[in-house]
């Protein structure tokens, strides 16, 4: 019998690609099709996962979010043959991405789903990232209506801390 249901946050409860795409199109003057944008976003996220995994396994490698962002953009631009990437543009992209991420919203229908599930099951969240970043997203998404802090585990809580500063 199922007693609890646990969710991830990023790209499970909201669309992480939308703020990425808005920031990318605003900062970089590039003509990119919707299909190419999907691939660019996927590659950026994959690069981010790889560099964070590497930094998690190497205690001497502590990268700032700006350094991680530049690395991810650099490899993505290289993979897709996009024109040169300047540090200033990468910084502008990160700022725009963070700004657009302030407007995140739950996927349609999830409020109803949570209202139904909370009456029948224990609910929880397991998410990769720092407490500061992930808990801010949880507040923006108003998930505190269904999930208490005790029902939320971040990789930082689990001592598998994401080392983005």
N, C-alpha and C positions, 0 to 999 in steps of 0.2 A: 504494500500500500504506500502510495506517495504521501509523504508528510511535509515536505518542504520543496519549494521551487526557488532556484538561485539564478540570477541574471548577471550578465556583464553589462557595462554601460556603453562604451564607445562602439558605435555602429550596430548596436543591438537595440538600444532604447531611443537613439536619435541618430540623425544622419550627419556623420562627421565630414562627409565629402562636400556638402553644400558650403560651409564656411571656407573650406580649403579652396574650392573652385572660385568663389567670389573673390577671395584674396589674390589668387593666381591671376585671374583675368584683370583685376584692378592694377596690379603691380607690373606684370609682364605684358608688354605690347606684342603678343604672339597670337597668331591665328591657329587655334587648336579645335578640332572637331570634338563632339561629345564623346565619341569612342576613344579618341586619343586622351581626353581629359580623364576618363575612367582609368586608363592605363597609367597615366602620369600619377594620379592619386594613389593607385594601388602600389606603384613602385616606390613612391615617397614613403608610404606607410611601411612597406616591407624594409626599406632602408632604415627607417626609424627603429623598427623592431630589431634588426640586426645590430645596429650600433648600441642600442640600449642593452641587448643581451651581452654584447662584448664588454660594455662598461660594467655590467653586473658581475661578470666573471673575472674582471681585472680590477682589483681594489686600488691600483695606482692610476686608473683611467677614469677621472671624474670630468665629465664634459658639461658645459653649460648648455642650456636649451638653444642658445644662439649658435653654438658650435655644432650641435646635433642637427639643427635646422639647415645650416650651410652644407654640411656633409650630405644630408638627404637630398637637398636641391641640386648640389653639384653632380652627384651620381645620377640623379633623374635627368638632368639636362644632358649629361653625357650620353646616357642610354638612348634618349630620344632625339639626339642630334640637334638640340635646341641651341640657339646662339648664346654666347658667353654670359656667365653669371657673375655679377659684381657683388661684393660683400654688402654694399649699401642697399642693393635691391633685395638681397636675402633678408636683411634686417627689416626693410619695409614690408616684405611679405609676411614675416613672422608677426610683426605688429598688427597688420591687417587681419591675418588669420586669427590671432587672439581676440581682436575687436569683433570680428564676425562671429566668433565662437561664443560671445556673450549672449547672442540671440538664439541659442539652441532651444529646441522644443522636442517634447516626446513625439514619437511616431504616432500618427492618427490611430485612435482606438485603444491605446495603452491605458488611458485613465479608466476606461470601462473594464478592461482586462484586470488591472490591479484591484479595482473595487470588488470584483467578483472573486479573484483568487485569495485576497486577504481574509475573506470570511471562511475559507475552507483549508488553507495551507499556511504554514510558516513561510515567509518570504525572506530572501536574502540577496545580497549583491557581492560578487567577487570581481574585482577590477584591477587592472595593471596600472600602476602609476603612483605618484606621491599622494599623501593624504590631502595636502593643500589643493592640488589641482583637481583630483577626483571628487573630493567633498564639495568643492565649489561647483562642479558640474551637477552633482546630485542636488544641490540647493537650487541652481538655475532651472533644473528640470522638475523641481518641486517634489522630488521623490521622498522627501522626509514625511510626506503624508502617509506613506505605506511602509517605510523602512526606517527603523531607529538606527542610531550609530552602532549599536551592538549587533545589528543584522548586516553590517557592511564590513567587508574585509578588503583592504587594498594590498598591493604587493609590498608596500612599506610596512603595513601591520604584520605581514607574514615574514618580515625580515628578508624578503626578496626584493628589496627596495630598488625602485627605478632611480638611477643616480643623476637624473636631470636636476640641475640646481636652479 
